[in-house]
Amino acid sequence: MSKPEMRLLLERNGRAFVLWACRGDGKGCKRNEYRKRDKHCDDCVLASPEETLEQLQARIDRGDA
């Protein structure tokens, strides 16, 4: 079975932008299937500003997120 792709959501938070990562199949919700603008859910993971995408993926894979 192949690993699901990490889906990234960029949201505006005041004047700044924040990056959220969807956890993938079975852990995320179906909230964004029919929306014009994606929005994070309770199962999404907030990326820290100094974290690379590889570090974020590793954190999700370890279960730390």
C-alpha positions, 0 to 999 in steps of 0.5 A: 500500500502506498503512503498518501501524499501530504496535503498542504493548506495555506491560510491567512492569520491576520497579516501573516500566513500559516501552513497546515498539513493534512494528515492524509487518508483516514486521519483527515476529514472530508471537510475540503472536498466541496469547499471553494477555499480549504480550511484546516480541521482538528486533524490537521497539523500546524507547521512551525515557521522554522520547520522544513517540509521533510521535518514536518513529514517526519514528525507526522510519520512518527506520530508526534503531530 
